[in-house]
Amino acid sequence: MLQLSSTLLNKPVLSLRTGNAVATTIAPVINPNNLKIEGFYCQDAAKRRLILVYQDIRDILPQGFVVDDQEVLVEPGELVRLKDVIALNFDIMNKNVVTATKKIGKVTDYATEIETLYIQKIYVAQSIFKSFSGGNLGVDRSQIIEITPSRIVINDPLQATPAHVAATA
């Protein structure tokens, strides 16, 4: 099931052990190489900035993220495997989206598959002139060609794709 980014942020992290909220999600930790949310930056009651790794999430409910215990929240420096991804500090929001020939707009939202936490779609706000004729544009992850620190390159959505001729028996 897909969920928009707004449903994943500013949500409580709920501990099964205590039955209470132990932190609040602030921002995703996104791997730009595969558009996977590797975890979430969280803030606990002591105002520490910790990370909740996606493997430690037991369930995602409308009420928040369910985890076993507060012990799953770790300092960013302790995550050796994610050190490079954390250092990139990649944020997909407001990235320019372009094709090989023109600028399309900026990312305003994205939809994530809840089971795998892969970003499946990005939503692009076009310029005011283009939005009168076309509105916002949804881009599937299969249309993305390249992701750089400053932009996302996609296949031209208005370019006609070649028709495949079906083989007849």
C-alpha positions, 0 to 999 in steps of 0.5 A: 500500500502506498502512503504519502510522505506527510503520513510518515512524518511527525508521527509518534514512535510507540513502544510495545514494552511501555505502551507509550510514545518514546519519540516522534519521527522528524525526517526520513533517511533516504538512500538516493541510489535506490530511493529507499527510506533506510530509517527516520530521524526521530526526537525523543523526550530528551530532545536528542536526535536519534535514528529509527532504522526501518528493520526495527519497525514492527508495524506502521499504523495510523497512530504511529510507528510500532517498535519493540522498545526505546532501545531501537533508537540509536545515535547516527554515529553508531550506524556504520552501515548507513554512515555514507547515506547519512553523510549525504543528507539527501532530501528529495523534497523541492529537488528540480525535476528535468528531462534531457531537454527541459525543466519540468518542476520541483518535487512536492511530495512522494508516495512510499510502499509501506511494506518495503519503504521504497519510494514508488512515485514522486509528485512534481509541481509544474510552473504556473503556466504549465499547471493551467494546462497539465496540473501536477505530474506523478512520476513513477520510479521506473521513469527516473534516469538519474538522481544528483544532489541538485536534480532528478532526471526523468524520461520525457513524459510527453514523448511518445513511446515506440509501440511494440509489435506483438508477434503472431503465431 
